[in-house]
Amino acid sequence: MTAIEHLTSRIKAHLDSIYCDSHGTSFINLTTEQLAHEIITLMRLDEFIATPQPHHNPWTQQDALLITYSDSIKTDGEVPLKTLRDFLRANLTGYINGVHILPFFPWSSDDGFAVIDYLQVNEGHGSWNDISAIANDFNLMTDLVINHCSSRSRWFDNYKKGLEPGASYFIDIDPSLDLSHITRPRTSPLLRPTETVNGTKNVWCTFSHDQVDLDFSNPKVLLEFIKIIRFYLDRGALIFRLDAVAFLWKDITTHSVNLPQTHEIIRLIRTLVEHCNTEAIIITETNIPNRENISYFGNANEAHMVYNFSLPPLLLHTLTSGNATALKHWLMSMPPAQAGTAYLNFIASHDGIGLRPVEGLLSDAQTQSLAQLMERNGGKISWRSVDANHMKPYELNIALWDALKSTQTSEDDQLQLERFISAHTIMLAIEGIPAIYIHSLFATTNDYARAQNTGHNRAINRHQWDLQQLHTVLEDEKSHHSAVFQRIKHLLTIRKGQPAFHPNATQFTLHLGESIFAFWRQCSNRVQSIFCLNNISDQIQTVTLSDINLITLDAWWDLLGDQALAPDTTEITLAPYQSVWLSNQNYHQIAPSGEP
């Protein structure tokens, strides 16, 4: 069997699982073999097929991502994408090697996540040439907003007119049916009444009435997105973030989340992108309870990466309560990512801090206390419908800098900066690949004006910096912005030299009491071990070295303090929110390695 025949057979198997009925025909009366050949042509795999290796890790400890909007930094007389590229090249080269540019397409709402045209760049932000230029300098992550499109898109306009493409791309439901069991992340009605040439249709909208869900039971919709994927690959995209993908497949007899067809579509997309580029990566954005979230790894045959969605709220709870118990239990419960997969670690994003991922990890009382503290720190709470009569907190909308302003027991302890750096120190050390939100890198504060002007809670953490003002605060050594920017860059510099921080290196949780969050990392060839000790409280803590089984015959080095540990040291004293990375090697003496 030739390579093209083998790949066609594999694609057909995916399609059989997604679409076939008992007669082996699909929604559009094409056989899955015919559909597979069309997909091969659209992806141009009949011209070139790469050969992906099973369980290949296309990442090392030197990988780190920045999350940003294309217009998070602006200057007069210049398109934001050019401003962004120039800032990244001048200030972050050597610190991060990847950038996730949030949706840069024409859009109608949700700051980009209601896409009008997937094949265009928002003309006010720049062009595809600007996107490709950034992709030449950094690994580019782009959003594939796959669950829904804008109500102002050509597809939805055609739906209302009864024309293709679009007439068969959306889902209308009888509003008399009981849909209360459908999983919802929002409080808006699920169905949008829409006037069409065929009368009033009630169209499925999981997120908002401007974000109309697409019907993937129609393979024509899948083919549209395969064209889009190939288009993005051609313009330099390396990492594909599948937005809201857990809701992709609908079945009103179920909760319509995490359905088998959704998982199979992800497996198909992985097959396609890997055979175009062996270094291409799929990441699923599934802001759902932890067990469901990590199911998107499959058997190392679905997402290459999943977001560690439980980390942000757990870490926020830990640092504001001074108790590491919940965070420690979660870390112990997390299965190591198989080779060929990795966790994406983050503690802030454009979406705020989701609370569904801590269901079963924090009690309702702990979640409620955290939400109340965030409101006292100036944040807002977004809610979701549980059923027709009940709502629960869904998301904390607050800039991370302000989120860590005070704790459950202290209004102003002058330790905000240390708590903030502690959060990033922990995130950079645990198993996985770190992703830093641009407003955490700059320690941006709550943007109340933007939230008020837009009417959306999430806008509180979507500030737009004027380039000159940003340079001014980053150059001001007395500003907290400058302090955070320099300290996070220093942490990134240290991290990238440590083989024990490879995303797939061994990790064990240590038990040193409620006020210490500690774990151990070791690279696969056992050349380097690192003990990561973190005081997550506002009180001085002492760690006895015998409690962590540190081999005293070895010479140990404090990577963060850049000094050797004295041979006769028996204990380490940690100031409030201080972290120590104890290594059996001096990182200056270790050549960067791709080995886990």
C-alpha positions in Angstrom: 0.0 0.0 0.0 1.4 3.4 -1.0 1.6 6.3 1.5 -1.3 8.1 -0.2 -3.4 4.9 -0.1 -2.6 4.3 3.6 -3.5 7.9 4.5 -6.7 7.8 2.5 -7.7 4.6 4.3 -7.0 6.3 7.6 -9.0 9.4 6.8 -11.9 7.2 5.6 -11.8 5.4 9.0 -12.2 8.7 10.8 -15.1 9.7 8.5 -16.8 6.3 8.9 -16.8 6.9 12.7 -18.2 10.4 12.3 -20.8 10.2 9.5 -21.7 6.8 8.3 -25.1 5.3 8.8 -25.8 1.5 8.5 -25.7 1.8 4.7 -22.3 3.5 4.6 -23.4 6.8 3.1 -23.0 10.3 4.5 -25.2 13.3 4.9 -24.5 14.6 1.4 -24.7 11.2 -0.3 -21.0 10.9 -0.9 -19.3 7.7 0.2 -16.7 8.3 2.9 -14.1 7.2 0.4 -15.1 9.9 -2.0 -15.1 12.4 0.9 -11.6 11.2 1.9 -10.3 11.9 -1.6 -11.8 15.4 -1.5 -10.1 16.1 1.8 -6.7 14.8 0.5 -7.1 17.2 -2.4 -8.1 20.2 -0.2 -5.1 19.6 2.1 -2.8 19.1 -1.0 -1.7 15.8 0.5 -1.7 14.4 -3.0 1.3 16.7 -3.6 3.3 16.1 -0.4 2.8 13.8 2.6 5.0 14.3 5.7 5.7 11.3 7.9 4.8 12.0 11.6 6.5 9.8 14.2 4.3 8.3 16.9 4.8 9.9 20.3 7.1 12.6 18.9 7.6 15.6 21.2 7.9 18.8 19.1 8.8 20.9 22.2 11.5 21.3 24.8 12.0 23.3 28.0 13.0 26.3 25.8 9.4 26.7 24.6 7.2 29.4 26.1 4.2 31.2 24.6 2.8 34.7 24.8 -0.9 35.2 24.6 -2.0 38.5 23.0 -4.6 40.2 20.9 -3.2 41.7 17.7 -4.1 45.2 19.0 -3.0 44.8 22.6 -0.2 47.4 21.9 -1.0 50.3 19.6 0.7 53.4 18.2 -0.6 56.1 16.0 0.0 55.8 12.3 0.9 52.0 12.3 -1.2 48.9 12.0 -1.2 47.0 15.4 0.2 43.8 14.0 3.4 45.6 12.9 3.6 47.3 16.3 3.2 43.9 18.0 5.9 42.3 15.8 8.4 45.1 16.4 7.8 45.0 20.2 8.1 41.2 20.3 11.4 41.2 18.3 12.9 44.0 20.4 11.8 43.0 23.9 11.0 39.2 24.0 13.3 37.5 21.5 15.1 34.8 23.5 12.5 34.8 26.2 9.5 33.4 24.4 9.5 31.5 21.1 5.8 31.3 20.4 2.9 33.8 20.2 -0.8 33.1 20.3 -2.5 35.9 18.5 -6.1 35.9 19.4 -8.6 36.1 16.6 -7.4 38.7 14.1 -10.2 38.3 11.6 -13.1 40.6 10.8 -15.5 40.0 13.7 -18.8 41.3 15.1 -18.6 40.6 18.9 -16.7 38.8 21.7 -13.5 40.6 20.7 -12.9 38.4 17.7 -14.7 35.1 18.6 -17.7 35.9 16.4 -15.8 35.6 13.1 -17.3 37.2 10.0 -14.6 36.0 7.5 -12.1 33.3 8.4 -9.9 34.0 5.4 -9.3 37.7 6.0 -7.3 39.7 8.5 -9.1 42.6 10.2 -8.0 45.4 7.9 -7.6 47.8 10.8 -5.0 45.4 12.4 -2.9 44.6 9.3 -2.7 42.0 6.6 -1.7 38.4 6.1 1.8 39.6 5.3 2.0 41.0 8.9 0.8 37.6 10.2 3.3 35.7 8.1 6.1 38.1 9.3 5.4 37.2 12.9 5.3 33.5 12.0 8.8 33.9 10.5 10.1 35.0 13.9 8.0 33.0 16.4 5.9 29.8 16.4 2.5 31.1 15.6 -0.7 29.9 17.3 -3.9 30.8 15.6 -7.5 30.3 16.7 -9.7 27.9 14.7 -13.1 29.3 15.9 -14.7 26.0 14.9 -17.9 25.8 16.9 -19.7 28.9 15.6 -19.4 31.9 13.3 -20.8 35.4 13.3 -24.4 36.1 12.6 -23.0 38.7 10.1 -21.0 36.1 8.2 -21.7 35.3 4.5 -22.7 31.8 5.6 -25.4 32.9 7.9 -26.6 35.6 5.5 -26.9 32.8 2.9 -28.8 30.6 5.5 -31.4 33.3 5.8 -31.7 33.5 2.0 -31.7 29.8 1.4 -28.5 29.8 -0.6 -25.3 27.7 -0.4 -22.8 27.9 1.0 -24.7 28.4 4.2 -28.3 27.2 3.7 -27.4 23.8 5.3 -24.7 25.0 7.7 -26.8 25.7 10.8 -29.1 23.9 13.2 -32.7 24.9 13.8 -34.6 23.2 16.6 -38.3 23.0 17.5 -38.6 25.5 20.4 -41.3 23.4 22.1 -38.8 20.7 22.9 -37.3 20.5 26.4 -33.7 21.6 25.9 -33.0 22.3 29.6 -30.5 19.4 29.8 -28.2 21.0 27.2 -24.9 22.1 28.8 -24.7 25.9 28.6 -21.7 28.2 29.4 -24.0 31.3 29.2 -27.3 32.6 30.5 -28.7 33.7 27.1 -31.5 31.6 25.5 -30.1 28.6 23.5 -32.3 29.3 20.5 -32.3 32.5 18.3 -35.5 33.1 16.3 -34.4 34.0 12.8 -36.4 35.1 9.8 -35.5 33.2 6.7 -37.0 32.7 3.2 -38.5 29.5 4.7 -40.1 31.2 7.6 -39.0 31.7 11.2 -36.2 29.3 12.3 -35.0 28.8 15.8 -31.2 28.5 15.4 -28.8 26.9 18.0 -26.5 29.4 19.7 -24.4 28.0 22.5 -22.6 31.2 23.4 -24.5 34.2 22.2 -27.1 35.1 19.5 -24.3 36.7 17.5 -22.3 33.4 17.6 -24.3 30.9 15.6 -23.4 27.3 16.0 -22.3 25.3 12.9 -23.8 21.9 11.9 -20.9 19.5 11.6 -23.3 16.7 10.9 -23.1 18.2 7.4 -19.7 17.2 5.9 -19.8 20.4 3.8 -19.0 22.3 7.1 -16.1 20.0 7.8 -14.8 20.6 4.3 -15.0 24.4 4.8 -12.8 24.1 7.9 -10.3 21.8 6.2 -9.9 24.6 3.5 -9.3 27.1 6.3 -6.7 24.9 8.1 -4.7 24.5 4.9 -5.0 28.3 4.3 -3.6 29.0 7.8 -0.8 26.5 7.4 0.3 28.2 4.2 0.6 31.5 6.0 2.8 30.1 8.8 0.5 28.9 11.5 2.1 26.1 13.5 -0.3 25.7 16.4 -4.1 25.4 16.0 -6.3 26.3 19.0 -9.7 24.6 18.6 -11.9 27.1 20.3 -14.9 25.8 22.2 -14.5 22.5 20.5 -16.2 20.5 23.3 -19.6 21.8 22.1 -19.0 20.9 18.4 -21.4 18.0 17.8 -25.0 18.4 18.8 -27.5 15.7 19.8 -30.6 16.9 21.7 -30.9 13.5 23.4 -27.6 14.3 25.2 -26.0 17.2 27.0 -24.4 18.0 23.6 -20.9 18.3 25.0 -17.9 16.0 24.7 -19.7 13.7 22.2 -17.8 10.9 20.5 -18.1 12.6 17.1 -16.3 15.6 18.5 -13.4 13.5 19.6 -13.3 11.8 16.2 -13.2 15.1 14.4 -10.2 16.2 16.5 -8.5 12.9 15.7 -9.1 13.6 12.0 -7.7 17.2 12.2 -4.6 15.9 14.0 -4.1 13.3 11.2 -4.4 16.0 8.6 -2.1 18.6 10.1 0.6 16.1 11.1 0.8 14.8 7.5 1.2 18.4 6.3 3.8 19.3 8.9 5.2 17.0 11.5 5.8 19.9 13.9 2.2 21.2 13.6 0.2 21.1 16.9 -3.4 20.8 17.9 -4.6 22.3 21.2 -8.1 21.9 22.4 -9.8 24.8 24.3 -12.2 22.9 26.6 -13.1 25.0 29.7 -14.9 22.1 31.4 -14.3 19.9 34.5 -10.8 18.5 34.8 -11.5 14.9 34.0 -13.4 15.8 30.8 -10.7 18.3 29.8 -7.8 15.8 29.8 -9.9 13.3 27.9 -9.1 15.3 24.8 -5.6 13.8 24.8 -7.3 10.6 23.7 -4.6 7.9 23.5 -2.1 10.4 22.3 -4.1 10.6 19.1 -6.3 13.7 19.7 -5.0 17.0 21.0 -1.2 17.4 21.2 -1.9 19.8 24.1 -4.7 20.6 26.4 -5.0 23.7 28.5 -4.5 23.1 32.3 -7.7 24.9 33.0 -7.8 23.9 36.7 -4.5 25.6 37.4 -5.6 29.3 37.3 -8.4 29.1 39.9 -6.6 26.6 42.0 -3.5 28.7 42.2 -5.5 31.8 42.9 -7.3 30.0 45.7 -3.9 28.7 47.1 -2.2 32.1 47.1 -5.1 33.9 48.6 -6.0 31.3 51.2 -2.4 30.3 52.2 -3.4 26.7 51.9 -1.9 24.4 49.3 -4.0 21.3 50.0 -6.3 21.6 47.0 -3.5 22.4 44.6 -1.4 19.6 45.9 -4.2 17.0 45.6 -4.9 18.2 42.0 -1.3 17.9 41.0 -1.1 14.4 42.4 -4.2 13.4 40.5 -2.9 14.6 37.1 -1.7 11.8 34.9 1.7 12.4 33.3 1.2 13.5 29.7 2.2 10.7 27.3 5.1 11.4 24.9 3.6 13.3 22.0 1.2 15.2 24.3 1.7 18.0 26.8 -0.2 20.3 29.1 -0.4 24.0 28.3 0.0 25.9 31.6 -1.4 29.3 32.0 -2.7 31.4 34.9 -4.4 34.2 33.1 -6.0 34.8 29.7 -8.3 37.0 27.7 -11.2 34.9 29.0 -10.8 35.5 32.7 -10.5 32.6 35.2 -13.0 29.8 34.7 -14.6 28.0 37.7 -16.0 24.9 36.1 -12.5 23.3 36.0 -12.5 23.3 39.8 -15.8 21.5 40.2 -14.9 18.5 42.5 -11.5 20.1 43.3 -12.8 23.0 45.4 -15.9 23.0 47.6 -18.8 25.3 46.8 -17.9 27.3 49.9 -14.3 27.7 48.7 -15.4 28.7 45.3 -17.9 31.2 46.7 -15.2 32.7 49.0 -12.9 33.1 46.1 -15.5 34.8 44.0 -16.3 37.2 46.9 -12.6 38.0 47.3 -12.3 38.8 43.6 -15.3 41.2 43.8 -13.6 42.9 46.8 -10.4 43.2 44.6 -12.4 45.0 41.9 -13.3 42.1 39.7 -16.6 41.0 38.2 -18.4 37.6 38.1 -19.9 36.0 35.1 -22.7 33.4 35.5 -24.0 30.4 33.7 -27.4 28.6 33.8 -27.4 25.3 35.6 -31.1 24.8 34.8 -34.2 27.0 34.2 -34.1 28.3 37.8 -30.5 28.3 38.9 -27.2 30.0 38.0 -23.7 29.4 39.2 -20.5 31.5 39.0 -18.9 30.6 35.7 -15.9 32.9 35.5 -13.9 35.4 37.5 -13.3 38.5 35.4 -10.3 40.4 36.8 -6.7 41.3 35.9 -4.4 38.8 37.6 -2.4 41.7 39.1 -5.6 42.9 40.9 -6.7 39.4 41.7 -3.6 38.9 43.9 -3.9 42.3 45.6 -5.2 41.0 48.8 -5.9 37.6 50.5 -8.8 36.1 52.5 -7.2 37.4 55.7 -5.4 40.6 54.7 -6.6 43.7 52.9 -3.1 45.2 52.2 -0.1 43.3 53.3 2.3 44.9 50.8 3.1 41.5 49.3 1.1 41.8 46.1 4.3 41.7 43.9 5.7 38.7 45.7 2.4 36.8 45.3 2.2 37.6 41.7 5.8 36.4 41.0 5.1 33.3 43.1 2.2 32.4 40.8 4.4 32.6 37.7 7.3 30.8 39.3 5.0 27.9 40.1 3.4 27.9 36.6 6.8 27.9 34.9 8.1 24.9 36.9 5.3 22.4 36.7 5.0 19.8 34.0 3.9 21.3 30.7 4.5 24.3 28.4 4.0 27.8 29.9 1.8 30.4 28.2 1.9 34.0 29.6 -0.9 36.4 29.0 0.5 39.8 27.8 -1.3 41.7 30.6 0.3 39.4 33.2 3.7 40.1 31.6 3.1 43.8 32.1 1.1 43.5 35.3 -1.8 45.5 33.8 -4.5 46.6 36.2 -8.3 46.3 35.8 -9.5 48.3 32.8 -12.9 49.5 34.2 -13.5 52.0 31.4 -13.1 49.3 28.7 -15.5 47.0 30.6 -18.0 49.8 31.0 -17.7 51.0 27.4 -18.2 47.5 25.9 -20.7 46.2 28.4 -18.7 42.9 28.8 -17.1 41.7 32.0 -14.2 40.1 30.1 -13.1 43.5 28.8 -11.8 44.3 32.3 -8.7 42.2 31.4 -8.4 43.3 27.7 -6.6 46.6 28.0 -5.0 48.2 25.0 -1.6 49.8 25.7 -0.3 52.8 23.9 3.2 51.9 22.9 4.9 55.0 24.2 3.0 54.8 27.5 4.0 51.1 27.8 7.7 51.9 27.2 7.5 54.6 29.8 6.2 52.3 32.6 8.5 49.5 31.6 11.5 51.8 31.8 10.4 53.2 35.2 12.3 51.1 37.7 9.9 52.2 40.4 6.8 50.9 38.7 5.3 47.5 39.4 5.0 47.0 35.6 8.7 47.2 35.2 9.4 45.0 38.2 7.1 42.2 36.9 8.4 42.5 33.3 12.0 42.1 34.4 11.4 39.3 36.9 9.3 37.2 34.6 11.9 37.5 31.9 14.5 36.5 34.4 12.5 33.4 35.3 12.0 32.5 31.7 15.8 32.8 31.1 16.5 30.4 34.0 13.8 27.9 33.0 14.9 27.4 29.4 18.3 26.1 30.5 17.0 23.3 32.7 16.5 19.8 31.2 14.4 18.9 34.3 11.9 21.5 33.2 11.2 19.7 29.9 7.4 19.6 29.4 7.4 15.8 29.8 10.1 15.4 32.5 9.2 13.4 35.6 7.2 15.2 38.3 6.4 14.1 41.9 4.4 16.0 44.5 6.1 16.6 47.9 4.3 16.8 51.2 5.6 19.6 53.4 2.5 21.0 55.1 -0.4 23.3 54.1 1.8 26.4 53.6 4.4 24.9 51.2 3.6 23.8 47.7 6.5 21.6 46.6 7.3 19.2 43.8 10.3 17.5 42.2 11.2 17.4 38.6 13.8 15.1 36.9 14.8 14.8 33.2 14.7 11.3 31.6 18.5 10.7 31.6 18.5 11.7 35.3 21.3 14.2 34.8 19.3 16.9 36.5 16.9 17.0 39.4 15.1 20.1 40.7 13.3 20.5 44.0 10.7 23.3 43.6 9.8 24.7 47.0 7.2 27.5 47.2 6.0 29.3 50.3 2.4 30.1 49.3 1.6 31.9 52.6 2.2 35.4 54.1 4.3 33.9 56.9 7.9 32.8 57.0 8.2 29.0 56.5 11.1 26.6 57.1 11.8 23.5 55.1 13.9 20.8 56.6 16.1 19.2 53.9 15.8 15.7 55.3 12.0 16.0 54.6 12.6 16.2 50.9 15.2 13.4 50.8 17.7 15.7 49.3 21.0 13.8 48.8 23.5 15.8 50.9 26.5 14.2 49.2 25.5 16.1 46.0 26.3 19.8 45.5 23.1 21.7 45.2 22.5 25.0 43.6 19.7 27.5 44.2 18.8 28.5 40.6 16.7 31.5 41.6 19.1 32.8 44.1 22.1 31.9 41.8 24.2 30.5 44.7 25.5 27.2 45.9 23.8 25.6 48.9 26.3 25.3 51.8 27.3 21.6 52.4 26.2 21.8 56.0 22.8 23.3 55.3 20.0 21.3 57.1 17.1 23.6 56.4 15.9 26.5 54.2 13.9 29.5 55.4 11.5 30.9 52.9 10.2 34.4 53.1 6.5 35.0 52.4 5.7 33.8 48.8 9.4 33.0 48.2 10.3 30.1 45.8 13.5 28.1 45.6 14.5 25.9 42.7 17.2 23.5 44.1 19.2 21.8 41.4 22.0 19.3 41.5 23.5 21.2 38.6 24.3 24.9 38.1 22.2 25.9 35.2 25.0 28.0 33.7 26.8 24.7 33.2 24.0 22.8 31.5 23.7 23.0 27.7 20.0 23.3 26.6 18.7 19.8 25.7 15.6 18.5 24.0 15.5 15.5 26.3 12.7 15.2 28.8 
